[in-house]
Amino acid sequence: MGNHKQDITGRQIKTITHIGMAVNIALSVIKVVIGLSAASLALVADGIHSLSDVATDVAVLLGLRLGSKEPDQSHPYGHGRAETFSAGLIALILIVVGGAMIYYATLAIARDEITAPRFCVLIAAVISVAAKEWLYKVTQKVAIRSHSPALYANAWHHRSDALSSIAVVIGYVSLELGFGHGDQVAAIAVGLMIIWVGIRVISNALRELTEAAVDPDTIGHIKKIINSDSSIRQYHKLRTRMVGREVFLDLHILVDPDLKITAAHEIAESLEKTLDEQITRPINITVHIEPDTPELRK
């Protein structure tokens, strides 16, 4: 179940990621060219940061391609974990980017590096903030809808680029006000924030890889759907886990012991269909049918 949902969300992920790649390439060219012409190392570094976003875009597309492959003999539960590894890779890149921002900002303060403010640098940075914050919001929206950990991580990489551009804006303003190290201080704060986001994304990826259950809200929704079916007298051994964007769920249901096998099977089929229709993310369901007898009740 859930293949149709996988296909729809897969197309949405591809579309927003391709848009992100185009924006990242355009911004990196603009910032590097203006940064070199205005002798702004901060803007050049920001342009290289935008270029690093292209690498994470590629990681998302690669993870999506591998994760969307049909189950086979060696991977009977599918290849969804490829997207989880992709999210982990992007998170590592975020941590490296944040660390590099802190390192170079600290180095610049130690060397007492101060440059003259250039208005073109401010314009380029403001354009970058607007473009990357918009890209963050639309990417995060698709990530939430598709439950894609890799796309969520990539959305935060877009925001990290917007934040680094904000550091450039702060640097320009601070130079105009006579404080020569404002951009470096802002860059350190942004770097710490980016590292924190990277650690959080890696934590979520590790949680999935250790077979953790899905989030409490989704489990609550699943239980509500099961309890609403009057044909199911009781249930137990409800277990869930995530494989990429897909929920794997199995449970035992107790039904009238006098029912025919075909009738009991129809109850299980109806439950699977309802769960597939009402759970927003792709779901793979296994239902074990048991007779409602005292010894089987939990």
C-alpha positions, 0 to 999 in steps of 0.5 A: 500500500501507499505506492500512489502516495509515494509517487505523488510526493516523489514528484513534488520532492523532485520539483522543489529540489530542481527549483532549489538547484536553479536558485542555488546556482544563480545565487552562487554566481551572483554572490561570487562575482559581486564579492570578488569585484567588491573585495568582500570575502564574506560575500564570496564565502556566502556564494560558496555556501550557496554552491554547497547547497547544490551538493545537498540538492543532489543528495536529496535526488539521489536518495529519492531515486534509490529510496523509490526503487521497488522491493526486491529479494535483497531488500524486501522492505524496500529501499526507503532507508536511502533517504534516511542516509541522505538526510544524515549526509546533508546534516553532516554537511550542515555541521561542517558548514556551521563549523567553517563559519565559526572558524573563519569568523574567529580567525578574522576577529583574531587578525582584526580584519576589517573591510570597507562597506560596499552597497552592492554587497548589501544588495546581493545579500538582501536578494539572497536572504529573500530567495533562500528564505522563500526556498526554505518555506516552500521546501519545508512545506513539501517536506512536512507533506511528504514526511521526507527527512532528507528534504527537511534537512535540505530545507534547513540548509536553504535557511542556513544560507539565508542566515549566512547572508543575514550575517553579511547584511549585519556586517555591512550595517556594523561597518557603517556604524563603526563596529568592524567585527559585527559580521564575524560575531553574527557569523559565529551565532549563525554557525552555532545555530546551523550546527544545532540543526545538523545535530537534530537532523542526525538524531532523527535519522539515528532514531529511525535507523534504531527501529523507533516507532512513528511519532505519537500523533500518528500512533494516536490517529492509528488507534482512533481508526482501529477503535472506530471499527465495531467489527474489531472487538480488541487489538494488541501487539500494535507495532510501527516503524519507519523506513524512509517516508513509509510507515510499516505497521503490524497488529493483531485484531480479535474478531467474532470467533463464529465468523467465516474466514472470508468475513474475518478477512474482509474486516482486515481488508477494510481496516487496511484500506481505511488506514491507507486512506486516512494516514497521510504518509505511505503505509504498509500494513500487516494484520493478524486475525485472531478469534475473540476468546478469553485466552487470547484477550490481553 
